[in-house]
Amino acid sequence: MKQLTIRVADAELERRILDLAEEEGLSMNQAAVRLLAKGAGLRHGKQQTSTIGESLDDLAGTWTETEETSFLESTALFEMIDEELWQ
């Protein structure tokens, strides 16, 4: 495994690396490598594919119970069947 030293002069990029490390429980190195891989079009060490349906995989399982409840309440209207349309 090669070693690479990166000097981050951009405060926004540094903040993003720190945020990702904190959110995901990663070291700064792991967070930086993950962002580098993503920027290179790689995903978890594999080439990203354009398979339909995988674009939201990173979001799966990330909602809190409160967010889920809010979403379900706000979209409940779309589950209702308009009986007049089906006659």
PyMOL commands that set and color helices and strands:
alter all, ss='L'
color gray80, all
select helices_A, chain A and resi 11-24+28-39+57-59+65-79+83-86
alter helices_A, ss='H'
color red, helices_A
select strands_A, chain A and resi 42-43+46-47
alter strands_A, ss='S'
color yellow, strands_A
deselect
rebuild
show_as cartoon
